[in-house]
Amino acid sequence: MLIQGMGGNQSWVTEFVLLGFQLSAETEVLLFWVFSLFYAFSLLANGMIFALICLDRRLHTPMYFFLSHLAIIDMSYASNNVPKMLANLVNQNRAISFVPCIMQTLLYWGLAATECLILVAMSYDRYMAICHPLQYTVIMSWSVCAVLAATSWSCGFVLALIHVILLLRLPFCGPREVNHLFCEILSVLKLACADTWVNKVVIFAASVFVLIGPLCLMLVSYTSILWTILKIQSGDGRRKAFSTCSSHLCVVGLFFGIAMVVYVVPNSNQREEKEKMLSLFHSLFNPMLNPLIYSLRNAQVKDALHRALQKV
């Protein structure tokens, strides 16, 4: 939808159209049911993990405290993008108003940046637990965990707010078609009828801050962890130490690998279609895989679930 500007010769966009994948009607209906099942499973699995951590006192440790935050982020992350995407699969009217679009962009960036920083906090927790076990309970106190979590959420949403403020200063006067599944910031920027150089520089700088910087910190911490594990004499001890870290490494690899391809790797041919697929994985499959990785590979979570089922 367009409205006339004050001068009478300029039109301004009041809503966008999310183009999505543009498949046949039969394929889109099939995808609607498949993605709906994945979305429901993601909410159920993450909700189950969050409930187990809250209810089972044996899981009241720093590691599971951060894991509960990850579950909240994954549920929120999927709920921000997937419902509108599902509606668009069965609805020919794919319009989204300007304000909901901007809110979707804010939440997308805020939750993604927060997840990056929470994953860093989790790697620091594993580093302290394995490399400095005698000092672990003193250093990783509940106050320290609360500060790390609060800092992650605050930094994530301050960065997102900066992006949105810079986005709101831009005029949008058509076209209004967003070539994406949701209001992803780079796709929305392409529709601005003004110079977006500052926005792109800030996005790249923020990506370095929440992707490359944290990834380097995690590589350093896991190098130290690996070195410490290799020095453990007992085979059982080594296996237990590896098991506590391997789940986290799987999640880190999935999350950071996809995010860096989208926001750090330079432009390439057919980039937009690849970004749609990667964003779909990020929004739908990653939140579903995280609880599977943690629950299937973690004996404590499985034991907590078994105890909870026995009480029912």
Secondary structure, DSSP 8 states (H G I E B T S, - for coil): -EEE-TTSS-EEESEEEE-TT---HHHHHHHHHHHHHHHHHHHHHHHHHHHHHHH-GGG-SHHHHHHHHHHHHHHHHHHHHHHHHHHHHS-S--EEEHHHHHHHHHHHHHHHHHHHHHHHHHHHHHHHHHH-TTTHHHHT-HHHHHHHHHHHHHHHHHHHHHHHHHHHTS---S--EE-SSS--HHHHHTT-SS--HHHHHHHHHHHIIIIIHHHHHHHHHHHHHHHHHHT---HHHHHHHHHHHHHHHHHHHHHHHHHHHHHTS---TTHHHHHHHHHHIIIIIHHHHHHHHHHHT-HHHHHHHHHHHHH-
